[in-house]
Amino acid sequence: MVMGDFNSDPYDNGDPDAGGPSAAQVVPRALAFAGGGALVPAFPLPASPEETTGPGAAACGAAGPGAEPPPRALWSTWKRRGAREVKHLIDYILVDGRAPGALAPVRWLAPPAAADVPPGRLPCAGYPSDHLAVAADVAFD
């Protein structure tokens, strides 16, 4: 299991003007490691780059395997820096998806609904970090 703030979204191409928030490219490389399938996310990733950035969101309730999150539902940071607003998934829990009996996600912690995030976004008085905590229950498959 690998967990962390990788400052990279699943579609990070290293070009901030083309949708990638940074040159990190950590998550795309980790997911492609050993031909893919070696590391898998413990929660569903957004289906496209458009679902990982920008303001606005649908609320995400209780979730489990096979659940389809609404666009931009899973995010771990939402901040404003001057006139720029950024909302995307950059914190992860990755598990080894190769071995029989490997860890598999059971459920994960959903981010707050958009209506529950103050207009100034994160950090705020109720949540002093610009990153949400990410959590998942996992079990041996």
Salt bridges, closest charged atoms under 4 A:
ASP5 OD2 - HIS131 NE2 3.57
GLU85 OE1 - ARG80 NE 2.94
GLU85 OE2 - ARG121 NE 3.01
ASP91 OD2 - HIS131 ND1 2.84
ASP96 OD1 - ARG98 NE 3.25
ASP130 OD2 - LYS79 NZ 2.99
ASP130 OD2 - ARG81 NH2 3.46
ASP130 OD1 - HIS131 NE2 3.64
ASP137 OD2 - ARG107 NE 2.61
